[in-house]
């Protein structure tokens, strides 16, 4: 499920958010509407959603949803001639909400709604399908509300439920058109393909078009929210007589690798201005960050682009997505003159000239950075096209239904919209916002490494967390980014020298590896794709809880972070198994992303049926989900639903608390198959399930020994047969030559056929890649003189330095392209990322032609979104 950016290959459905029963949202009403006590220009309107809208573990947990309104011209010195109405959804922690920490969650994109994280990843509830096929919710066992109060924010403006101005439109799903004003359904199209909706304006000038500007909007939002809800401000506890800085935790995913560091750094800068008297202290609140967590984030394009190419070629799943020649040629294109690396370096230098920190927005700078973003996207897209895998999960073939769009169906139900006070229909990913960020070249300005170094200097805990099945923001690039942060900080020697320790999820399962020194950590989560909590919910939760508590991430024990360092090997060498392919679902909200070419052709011919947002070639003869995965609608309460639907193996698992390890269990694989969050069964890494895995491992060990012996015996027999066959073949050839000379009058020796010389291959020295940034950093600072073991059988090529922020490093000369003998290098004219995918040559129904008074908006096609 993942978030958008030129670097992302994902959700091009910037217009999604409509179901076959969807119409305009009902009128919104709120329990409370007030002006901010510290800034009367900011208005907060909110309500308590109806019970069951998002079913929490305990009915006593309070939750609030609504909007913070920021008037035009608030984000000075940047132009903002539009109102900002930012949607939020807040949840109390399961225990001690008056003293629990506050955690803010942001999905990425740019343009992805944080409702994705709420309902598909780590929120208090998750989507279920009822027996009648409709959608509802149930508590999420491993929701992060186990440890913290949670605040989900849809930002920037026009993302998710947030809006600038309200506009009534019709959306056509087949060709992704938005028509204003609304239209009727043309008779040539299926009735479900045109839906009415109220959306944001869609104007590209009515959005904060860079992370730096979005940070200002987020700061003003928090000023309004914390002033309206002082009871959840960690700096204003009930037993305190003074107001302390609001210590919050910020966790962001995917493009959140850009959001997180810049937002956090801006909050701290505002605190400095407040203390210096540059902004009024009596009408502002100090927002102090305790922890910053980045989940499979895009942190630095110059570091992570070659890591993406490397990961497609060679990874711990042994899935090689391209040949060595293609691999080296793509990397050569990355380093070529006026290529991605060179353009990114020029953009960074110009955007940070003088005292600026990436906030230069003259047209020449924006054009330069947008060009650099395009160049890098061409490198990334070439690798992704060759892999033919899901960009968010290398184990899954494309197209795939990663991830479920059930939450979009649910959030567009009229009763849900009314319950949460939403004024617009829900859109999970907004292409226009992605396009606006691209115009400024936001993803290649490259200031995140420095921002994280500054945060470490302020005492903020910085955690990078990466699932090891993701391609687009993979763990190899994340590891390199963590070492780049350490290189520019006081941790330059001690962090690379720290070893990898096991992440003990529970008493029977190791969920990953972590390198941790002081306030900096890097975690690799086994068998998880781009959205870690969707795959490894329990591991994601324990890692999160240990980070915000300042504990040892591996074991969960209380430690002194000023001196703590993990112990273990210098490399994370765990190898993964590839599970069977998951079943695919064709969602009408994401036809291009989830439907096969055959299904697309059938849809455009008007064939098939649609049920609950899913397309079927014929009406399914059973419920879309099995009985084990549905909820009995006759249950009297959420608690009844939980008891009925929860597997018996989880009955002993409490709904509160965090696991603390006292020993390390035998490592096991955390995922036997690709797992998606629609109707998740409680995790396979739970205690009882872990015991089963251990028993299975013991039994498998004996079977494996016998199997090895059998294979050895068979191998010996095959060698003997091969030897005898070779002897017979040589004897027959000898007899044949004698026969030719004796009976055919042939020459005494048959001349050899002409030899066609094979293309000269490069020598080992020419093709052997240099050590990558991870290995070079680690080798430079490691006390031992011998080189560290390689992670892969084939070394990865040298990754570039982080732009020009490392004057001691030198760029290597571009590699000359290597011509492949039989598989010529793909054309360098890589399709622009916004070009639609080719479709089969089938007759299309005519595109609906609205009346002249209708305005038709062409969709903004963007690369997929990292959520």
KAKA-V220935 format. One line per field, one symbol per residue. ss: DSSP state (A for helix, B for strand, O for the rest). burial: 1 if it has 9 or more other ideal C-beta (glycine too) atoms within 8 Angstrom, else 0. Layout:
ss->???
burial->???
This chain:
ss->OOOOOOOOOOOOOOOOOOOOOOOOOOOOOOOBBBBOOOOOOOBBBBBOOOOOOOOOOOOOOOBBBBBBBBOOOOOOOOOOOOOBBBBBBBBOOOOOOOOOBBBBBBOOBOOBOOAAAAAAAAOOBBBBBBOOOOBBBBBOOOOAAAOBBBBBBOOOOOOOOOBOOOBBBBBBOOOOBBBBOOOOOOOOOOAAABBBBBBOOOOOOOOOOOAAAAAAAAAAAAAAAAAAOAAAOOOOOOOOOOOOOBBBBBBBBOOAAAAAAAAAAAAAAAAAAAAOOOOOOOOOOOBBBBBBBBBOOOOOAAAAAAAAAAAAAOOOOOOOOOOAAAAAAAAAAAAOOOOAAAAAAAAAAAAOOOOOOOOOOOAAAAAAAAAAAAAAAAAAAAAAAAAOBBOOBBBBBOOOOOOOOAAAAAAOOAAAAAAAOOOOOOOOBOAAAAAAAAAOOAAAOOOAAAAAAAAAAOOOBBBBBBBOOOOOOOAAAAAAAAAAAAAOOOOOOAAAAOOBBBBBBBOOBBBBBBBBBOOBBBBBBOOOOOOAAAAOAAAAAAAAAAAAAOOOOOOOOOOOOOOOBOOOBOOOOOOOOOOBOOOOOBBAAAAAAAOOAAAAAAAAOOOOBBBOOBBBOOOOOOOOOOAAABBOOOOOOAAAAAAAAOOAAAOOOOOOOOOOOOOOOOOOOOOOBOOOOOOOOOOOOOAAAAAAAAAAAAAAAAAAAAAAAAAAAAAAAAAAAAAAAAAAAAAAAAAAAAAAAAAOOOOOOOOOOOOOOOOOOOOAAAAOOOOOAAAAAAAAAOOOOOOOOOOOOOOOOOOOOOOOOOOOOOOOOOOOOOOOOOOOOOOOOOOOOOOOOOOOOOOOOOOOOOOOOOBBBOOOOOOOOBO
burial->111111111111111111110100100101000011011001111110100011111000101111111100011001010111111111111100100111111111111111111111111111111100101111111111111111111111111111111111111111011111101000001000111111111101011111111111111111111111100111110000000101111111111111111111111101101100000000011111111111111111111111111111111110101100111111111111001111111111111100010101000011011111111111111111111011111111001111111111111110011111111111111111111111111111111111111111000111111111111111111111111111111011011111111111110111111111111111111111111111111111111111110011111100001001110000110101000001010111111111100011111110010111111100000011000011110010010111011100010010100110100010011110011111110111111111101100100000000000000000000000000000000000000010111000000000000000000000000010100111111110110000010001001111111110110000000100010100001100010010000010000010010000010010111111111
